[in-house]
Amino acid sequence: MKAKIALLSLALVVAFVAAFVTAKRSPVFQALRGNWDFAKSATRDTGTYYRLKVKLSYKGEAQNFDIVVGCDVRQTNYMDGGRTVEVGLTPSVFGRRMSDGKGLVVRPPRECRGETTENGEVPPDLLPVVVVYDDADTLAFGTAYLSDDAYESPLSVLQFGGATIERADRAAFDQFRSEQHNLVSRSSYHMSNGVAALKEHGLPPARVPMGLGCFGYARFRLAGVRKERVHDVWPADRPQFWKPVNPEEQEAIDPLLYGRPMQTDHEDAVSVPSYRVLYELEFDVPDKGLSRRHPLKWGKGDRAVTPSYYPDMTSWSALPWPNDPAQRAEALSSEGTNVGASIDFRNGATRGFGYCMSLPRALAPTFTQHLRLLRKHLVDAIEVQDRSSDWGFERPLIVERDEFMFKPFVFSLSSVRGDV
C-alpha cells in the first residue's frame, strides 16, 4: 500500500513539474512574472505627442519650459486581455518650484491633431495660461496671467518671450517624464475633482487640493444706446457699484445677443465679441490659449481681441490668501455673511490677472450650509448695492456707475481625463 501511494505521489509531482515548465513558456506567465520585453511588444500606443516651448522670466531669472505632452495615450498591457488605460492630456499642468518658494505652473493648450507653429495651425502669438502660485508646497492659490496687460503690469513678476509647438513622439515623451519632475502631485491635482477621483486613481488625499478653478471678471465700457439704458436704471442714490434688481433690468443693461460687440475698458477701446466671455472663458480657454491685445490673422479666421480681466477672490473675500486655507475655510463657515464676488480691482491696477484657488467648500464639509446665507458682493472692499434677495452660487453682473460693467467668468486648468 505504501508503495502505491509513493508511486502516485511521484506521478503527481512529475505531472506538476511538466505543467509548470509548459506554463513558464506561456505568454501569460511571462507577463505576470515581469517579462517587460513581452509587455513592450504587446503595447499599442494610439496617442499623439507635441512639444510646448515657453520662454519666461521670473523676477529677472530665465525660466524656460520645454514640455512634451501626450494626448489620449492608450496602452493595452498584456496579450491575456489585461487592463487598457487611456489618459487624456498629460501633463495637464506642469510646474517647478522657484527659489523664493513660489510655484510656476504652465497649462499646455490642447493641440492633439498635429497642429504646430511651423505648419501654421498654431498662432504665432500663442499665449498659454501661466500661473504663479503663492506656495509651491500646496499650490492652493495662484495668480493667473491672462493677457498682455498682466505681463506689462507693474505688479507682474513674469516676462513672456513667446511660445511654440512642435511635433514629438513617444520616445521624447518618455524621456521628458523621466528627466523632468512635475511640481504638481497627482493627489493634489485629482483631489480637486473629489474623493471619487482619488479612489479611481488609487491615490491618497492631499491636505489641500490644487487651486485649479480660476475666477475673474471682464470689465467693459458702456457706450451709445446701452449707456443710456444703464443710466435710466441707475439707482437714484447713484452708488459706485450696483447690480441689476431683476432679469428685465439685466437684459436692458446686458442684452443676450450672440457675438455682439463689447468695448474693452482701455483708453483706446476696441470691440470684443461677447462670446469670448460668455463661452470660451467659461470652458475651453486653457485648451485654446489666450487671445491677444492685437490679434493676428491665422488659419481660417481672425482671433478676438482680449477683454480687460480682473481677479476675483470669490467667497474668500479678503487678501492676502490665508496661510492655512483649510483652517480659514472652517472659520468662514461660522461667519455670518456669505461673500459672492470679491473683485480685486485696485483702480484698474490688476488688469490682466485672474485668481486660481482651492474652494472653501472643498476644504470645509460644513461650507455648503454657509452658502445658504444671504450674500454680499465687493469691489475693492466696497459693497455692491444689491436691492434683491440673493442666495446661491452665481456671481452677478456688476455695474460701475453708468460707465462700465463687470461680467464674471470661471474656467478650470484641469482637462478631460487629464493627468500630471
C-alpha positions as CSV (number, residue, x, y, z in Angstrom):
1,M,0.0,0.0,0.0
2,K,2.8,2.4,0.9
3,A,4.5,1.6,-2.4
4,K,1.3,2.5,-4.4
5,I,1.0,5.8,-2.5
6,A,4.6,6.6,-3.2
7,L,4.2,5.9,-6.9
8,L,1.1,8.0,-7.1
9,S,2.8,10.9,-5.3
10,L,5.7,10.7,-7.7
11,A,3.4,10.7,-10.7
12,L,1.6,13.9,-9.4
13,V,5.0,15.6,-8.9
14,V,6.1,14.7,-12.4
15,A,2.8,16.0,-13.8
16,F,3.1,19.2,-11.8
17,V,6.7,19.8,-13.0
18,A,5.7,19.2,-16.6
19,A,2.8,21.6,-16.3
20,F,5.0,24.2,-14.6
21,V,7.6,24.0,-17.4
22,T,4.9,24.4,-20.0
23,A,3.3,27.3,-18.2
24,K,6.7,29.1,-18.0
25,R,6.8,29.2,-21.7
26,S,3.3,30.7,-22.0
27,P,2.8,34.5,-22.7
28,V,0.6,35.0,-19.7
29,F,3.2,33.6,-17.3
30,Q,5.9,35.7,-18.9
31,A,3.9,38.8,-18.5
32,L,2.9,38.0,-14.9
33,R,6.5,37.4,-13.8
34,G,7.6,40.8,-15.1
35,N,8.9,40.0,-18.6
36,W,8.9,43.6,-19.7
37,D,10.2,42.7,-23.2
38,F,6.9,40.8,-23.7
39,A,4.9,43.7,-22.2
40,K,6.5,46.1,-24.5
41,S,5.8,44.0,-27.5
42,A,2.1,44.0,-26.5
43,T,1.9,47.7,-26.0
44,R,-0.4,49.5,-28.5
45,D,0.1,53.3,-28.4
46,T,-2.5,55.3,-30.2
47,G,-1.6,58.6,-28.6
48,T,-0.2,61.8,-30.2
49,Y,2.5,63.9,-28.8
50,Y,3.8,67.5,-29.1
51,R,6.5,69.7,-27.6
52,L,5.5,73.0,-26.0
53,K,8.3,75.5,-25.6
54,V,7.6,78.6,-23.5
55,K,10.1,81.4,-22.8
56,L,9.5,83.0,-19.4
57,S,11.5,85.1,-17.0
58,Y,10.6,85.1,-13.3
59,K,11.9,88.1,-11.4
60,G,14.6,88.5,-14.0
61,E,15.7,84.9,-14.0
62,A,15.1,82.8,-17.1
63,Q,12.5,80.1,-16.5
64,N,12.0,78.5,-19.9
65,F,9.8,75.4,-20.2
66,D,10.2,72.5,-22.7
67,I,7.2,70.3,-22.0
68,V,6.4,67.1,-24.0
69,V,2.7,66.5,-23.9
70,G,0.8,63.3,-24.6
71,C,-2.8,63.2,-25.9
72,D,-5.1,60.2,-25.4
73,V,-2.2,57.9,-24.7
74,R,-3.6,54.3,-24.9
75,Q,-1.8,51.2,-23.7
76,T,-3.0,47.6,-23.8
77,N,-0.8,46.0,-21.2
78,Y,-0.8,42.2,-22.0
79,M,-2.0,39.7,-24.6
80,D,-4.1,38.0,-22.0
81,G,-6.7,40.8,-22.1
82,G,-5.1,42.9,-19.3
83,R,-6.4,46.4,-18.4
84,T,-6.4,49.1,-21.1
85,V,-5.6,52.6,-19.9
86,E,-6.3,55.7,-21.9
87,V,-5.2,59.1,-20.5
88,G,-6.1,62.5,-21.9
89,L,-3.8,65.5,-21.8
90,T,-0.7,64.6,-19.9
91,P,0.6,66.6,-18.2
92,S,-2.4,68.9,-18.0
93,V,-0.4,71.2,-15.8
94,F,3.4,71.3,-15.4
95,G,5.3,73.3,-12.9
96,R,8.5,73.9,-11.0
97,R,9.5,75.4,-7.7
98,M,11.0,78.9,-7.6
99,S,13.9,79.9,-5.3
100,D,11.5,82.0,-3.2
101,G,9.1,79.2,-2.5
102,K,6.6,80.1,-5.2
103,G,5.3,77.7,-7.8
104,L,5.4,78.5,-11.5
105,V,2.9,76.4,-13.5
106,V,2.2,76.3,-17.2
107,R,-1.1,74.9,-18.7
108,P,-0.4,73.5,-22.2
109,P,-3.0,74.1,-24.8
110,R,-4.6,71.1,-26.3
111,E,-3.0,70.7,-29.8
112,C,-3.7,67.0,-30.4
113,R,-4.3,66.8,-34.1
114,G,-0.9,67.7,-35.4
115,E,-1.1,71.4,-35.0
116,T,2.3,73.1,-34.9
117,T,3.7,76.6,-35.1
118,E,5.6,75.5,-38.3
119,N,2.5,74.3,-40.2
120,G,0.6,77.5,-39.3
121,E,-2.1,75.7,-37.3
122,V,-0.9,77.2,-34.1
123,P,-0.9,81.0,-34.0
124,P,2.5,82.7,-34.0
125,D,1.4,84.8,-31.0
126,L,0.4,81.8,-28.9
127,L,-0.1,82.8,-25.2
128,P,-0.7,79.8,-22.9
129,V,-2.2,80.2,-19.4
130,V,0.6,80.6,-16.8
131,V,0.0,80.8,-13.1
132,V,2.3,81.9,-10.2
133,Y,1.3,80.0,-7.0
134,D,2.0,81.6,-3.6
135,D,3.1,78.3,-2.0
136,A,4.9,75.6,-4.0
137,D,4.0,73.1,-1.3
138,T,0.2,73.4,-1.6
139,L,-0.5,75.2,-4.9
140,A,-3.7,76.3,-3.2
141,F,-3.7,79.9,-4.5
142,G,-2.2,81.4,-7.7
143,T,-2.3,84.4,-9.8
144,A,-3.1,83.7,-13.5
145,Y,-1.6,85.7,-16.3
146,L,-4.5,86.1,-18.8
147,S,-3.4,88.7,-21.2
148,D,-0.6,91.1,-22.4
149,D,-1.9,93.5,-19.7
150,A,-0.8,91.2,-17.0
151,Y,2.8,90.8,-18.3
152,E,3.0,94.6,-18.8
153,S,1.6,95.4,-15.3
154,P,3.8,96.9,-12.6
155,L,2.5,94.0,-10.4
156,S,4.0,91.4,-12.8
157,V,6.8,89.1,-11.7
158,L,6.9,87.5,-15.2
159,Q,8.1,88.4,-18.6
160,F,6.8,86.5,-21.6
161,G,9.1,85.8,-24.6
162,G,6.9,83.7,-26.8
163,A,5.6,80.1,-27.1
164,T,5.8,77.5,-29.9
165,I,4.6,74.0,-30.5
166,E,6.5,71.3,-32.4
167,R,5.8,67.6,-33.2
168,A,7.1,65.0,-30.8
169,D,6.9,61.2,-30.3
170,R,6.6,58.6,-27.6
171,A,10.3,58.4,-27.1
172,A,10.5,62.1,-26.4
173,F,7.5,61.9,-24.1
174,D,9.1,59.1,-22.0
175,Q,12.4,60.9,-21.9
176,F,10.7,64.1,-20.7
177,R,8.9,62.3,-17.9
178,S,12.0,60.5,-16.7
179,E,14.1,63.6,-16.7
180,Q,11.8,66.5,-15.6
181,H,10.0,66.5,-12.3
182,N,6.5,68.0,-12.2
183,L,5.9,70.1,-9.1
184,V,2.2,69.2,-9.3
185,S,1.4,65.9,-7.5
186,R,-1.3,63.5,-8.7
187,S,-3.0,63.6,-5.3
188,S,-3.3,67.4,-5.3
189,Y,-4.4,67.5,-8.9
190,H,-7.1,64.8,-8.7
191,M,-8.3,65.8,-5.3
192,S,-9.9,68.9,-6.9
193,N,-12.3,66.6,-8.6
194,G,-13.4,65.0,-5.3
195,V,-13.0,61.8,-3.4
196,A,-14.3,59.6,-6.2
197,A,-11.5,60.8,-8.5
198,L,-8.9,59.9,-5.8
199,K,-10.4,56.4,-5.4
200,E,-10.5,55.9,-9.2
201,H,-6.7,56.6,-9.4
202,G,-5.9,54.8,-6.1
203,L,-4.4,58.0,-4.6
204,P,-4.3,59.2,-1.0
205,P,-5.9,62.7,-0.4
206,A,-3.8,65.8,-0.2
207,R,-4.4,68.1,2.7
208,V,-5.3,70.9,0.4
209,P,-6.2,70.4,-3.3
210,M,-4.5,72.3,-6.0
211,G,-6.2,75.6,-7.0
212,L,-7.4,74.6,-10.4
213,G,-10.5,76.8,-10.6
214,C,-9.7,80.3,-11.9
215,F,-12.0,83.2,-11.3
216,G,-12.3,86.8,-12.5
217,Y,-14.4,89.5,-14.1
218,A,-14.1,91.1,-17.5
219,R,-14.8,94.8,-17.5
220,F,-16.4,96.6,-20.4
221,R,-17.0,100.2,-21.3
222,L,-20.7,101.2,-21.8
223,A,-21.4,103.4,-24.8
224,G,-24.2,104.7,-27.0
225,V,-27.7,103.3,-26.5
226,R,-26.5,100.8,-23.9
227,K,-25.0,103.6,-21.8
228,E,-28.4,105.4,-22.0
229,R,-30.2,102.3,-20.9
230,V,-27.9,101.8,-17.9
231,H,-28.3,105.5,-16.9
232,D,-32.1,105.1,-16.9
233,V,-31.9,102.2,-14.3
234,W,-29.0,103.6,-12.2
235,P,-30.4,103.8,-8.7
236,A,-31.4,107.2,-7.5
237,D,-28.7,107.4,-4.8
238,R,-26.1,106.9,-7.5
239,P,-23.9,104.1,-6.0
240,Q,-20.5,103.5,-7.4
241,F,-21.1,99.7,-7.7
242,W,-24.5,98.1,-8.1
243,K,-26.3,95.1,-9.6
244,P,-29.5,94.7,-11.6
245,V,-32.5,94.1,-9.4
246,N,-34.3,91.6,-11.7
247,P,-33.8,89.7,-15.1
248,E,-35.6,92.5,-17.0
249,E,-33.2,95.1,-15.7
250,Q,-30.2,92.9,-16.5
251,E,-31.5,92.4,-20.0
252,A,-31.7,96.2,-20.5
253,I,-28.1,96.5,-19.4
254,D,-26.6,93.4,-21.0
255,P,-28.9,92.0,-23.8
256,L,-28.2,88.4,-24.6
257,L,-27.1,88.8,-28.3
258,Y,-24.6,86.3,-29.6
259,G,-21.4,87.8,-30.9
260,R,-22.5,91.4,-30.3
261,P,-19.6,93.9,-29.9
262,M,-18.5,95.0,-26.4
263,Q,-15.8,97.6,-25.8
264,T,-12.9,96.9,-23.5
265,D,-12.0,99.5,-20.8
266,H,-8.8,100.5,-22.4
267,E,-8.4,104.2,-23.3
268,D,-8.2,103.1,-27.0
269,A,-11.2,100.8,-26.5
270,V,-11.7,98.1,-29.1
271,S,-14.7,95.9,-29.7
272,V,-14.7,92.3,-28.3
273,P,-17.4,89.7,-29.4
274,S,-19.4,88.8,-26.3
275,Y,-19.0,85.1,-26.7
276,R,-15.3,85.4,-25.7
277,V,-16.6,85.9,-22.1
278,L,-19.9,84.0,-22.3
279,Y,-18.4,80.8,-23.7
280,E,-14.7,80.5,-24.2
281,L,-13.6,81.9,-20.9
282,E,-16.1,79.6,-19.1
283,F,-15.0,76.4,-20.8
284,D,-12.0,75.9,-23.1
285,V,-9.7,78.9,-22.9
286,P,-6.9,76.8,-21.4
287,D,-7.2,74.4,-24.3
288,K,-7.1,77.1,-27.0
289,G,-4.7,79.6,-25.5
290,L,-5.4,83.2,-24.7
291,S,-6.4,85.9,-27.1
292,R,-4.0,88.9,-27.6
293,R,-4.5,92.7,-27.5
294,H,-3.6,93.0,-31.2
295,P,-5.0,89.9,-33.0
296,L,-3.2,88.3,-35.9
297,K,-4.8,86.7,-38.9
298,W,-4.1,83.0,-39.0
299,G,-5.7,79.7,-40.1
300,K,-9.2,80.2,-41.4
301,G,-10.2,83.3,-39.5
302,D,-9.4,86.2,-37.1
303,R,-8.8,85.9,-33.4
304,A,-10.8,88.0,-31.0
305,V,-9.1,90.8,-29.1
306,T,-8.7,90.1,-25.4
307,P,-11.1,91.8,-22.9
308,S,-9.8,93.5,-19.7
309,Y,-9.7,90.9,-17.0
310,Y,-9.7,91.5,-13.2
311,P,-9.2,88.8,-10.5
312,D,-12.0,87.7,-8.2
313,M,-11.4,86.3,-4.7
314,T,-14.9,84.9,-4.7
315,S,-16.0,83.6,-1.3
316,W,-12.6,84.0,0.4
317,S,-13.4,87.7,0.4
318,A,-10.1,89.1,1.5
319,L,-6.4,89.3,0.6
320,P,-3.8,88.1,1.3
321,W,-4.6,84.4,0.8
322,P,-4.7,82.7,4.2
323,N,-1.6,80.8,5.4
324,D,-3.8,77.9,6.3
325,P,-6.7,77.7,3.8
326,A,-8.3,74.7,5.4
327,Q,-8.5,76.5,8.7
328,R,-9.8,79.6,7.0
329,A,-12.5,77.6,5.3
330,E,-13.7,76.3,8.6
331,A,-13.7,79.9,10.0
332,L,-15.7,81.1,7.0
333,S,-18.4,78.5,7.8
334,S,-19.0,80.1,11.2
335,E,-19.1,83.7,10.0
336,G,-22.4,85.4,9.2
337,T,-22.2,86.8,5.7
338,N,-21.6,84.8,2.6
339,V,-19.5,86.8,0.2
340,G,-20.1,86.1,-3.5
341,A,-18.0,88.2,-5.8
342,S,-14.9,90.0,-4.3
343,I,-13.2,91.8,-7.2
344,D,-9.6,92.8,-6.6
345,F,-9.7,95.9,-8.8
346,R,-7.3,98.4,-7.2
347,N,-8.5,101.2,-9.5
348,G,-7.5,99.1,-12.6
349,A,-4.0,98.1,-11.4
350,T,-4.8,94.4,-11.5
351,R,-5.9,94.4,-15.2
352,G,-4.9,91.2,-16.9
353,F,-4.9,88.8,-13.9
354,G,-7.2,86.1,-12.5
355,Y,-7.1,84.1,-9.3
356,C,-6.9,80.3,-9.2
357,M,-7.7,78.7,-5.9
358,S,-9.0,75.8,-3.8
359,L,-12.6,76.4,-3.0
360,P,-13.7,76.7,0.6
361,R,-16.5,74.1,0.0
362,A,-13.8,71.6,-0.9
363,L,-11.9,72.2,2.3
364,A,-14.8,72.5,4.9
365,P,-17.6,69.9,4.9
366,T,-19.9,72.5,6.6
367,F,-19.4,75.2,4.0
368,T,-22.5,74.2,2.0
369,Q,-24.6,75.4,5.0
370,H,-22.7,78.8,4.8
371,L,-23.8,79.2,1.2
372,R,-27.5,79.3,2.2
373,L,-26.9,82.7,3.9
374,L,-27.7,86.0,2.2
375,R,-24.8,87.1,0.1
376,K,-23.0,90.4,-0.4
377,H,-20.6,91.3,-3.2
378,L,-17.5,93.5,-3.1
379,V,-15.3,95.6,-5.3
380,D,-12.1,96.6,-3.5
381,A,-14.0,96.1,-0.2
382,I,-16.7,98.5,-1.4
383,E,-20.0,96.7,-1.1
384,V,-22.1,96.4,-4.2
385,Q,-25.6,97.8,-3.8
386,D,-28.0,95.0,-4.0
387,R,-31.7,95.6,-4.0
388,S,-32.6,92.0,-4.5
389,S,-32.7,88.8,-2.4
390,D,-29.5,87.0,-3.4
391,W,-28.7,83.5,-2.4
392,G,-26.9,80.6,-4.1
393,F,-23.7,80.1,-6.1
394,E,-23.9,82.5,-9.0
395,R,-21.7,85.6,-9.3
396,P,-23.7,88.5,-10.7
397,L,-23.3,91.1,-13.3
398,I,-21.9,94.3,-11.6
399,V,-22.3,97.8,-12.9
400,E,-19.9,100.7,-12.1
401,R,-21.8,104.0,-12.1
402,D,-23.3,104.2,-15.6
403,E,-19.9,103.8,-17.3
404,F,-18.7,100.2,-17.0
405,M,-19.9,96.7,-16.3
406,F,-18.2,93.7,-14.9
407,K,-19.1,90.2,-16.3
408,P,-18.0,87.1,-14.4
409,F,-16.0,84.2,-15.8
410,V,-14.6,81.0,-14.5
411,F,-12.5,78.2,-16.0
412,S,-10.6,75.2,-14.9
413,L,-6.9,74.3,-15.5
414,S,-7.7,70.6,-15.5
415,S,-8.6,68.7,-18.6
416,V,-10.9,65.8,-19.6
417,R,-9.3,62.5,-18.5
418,G,-6.2,64.5,-17.8
419,D,-3.3,63.7,-15.5
420,V,0.0,65.0,-14.5
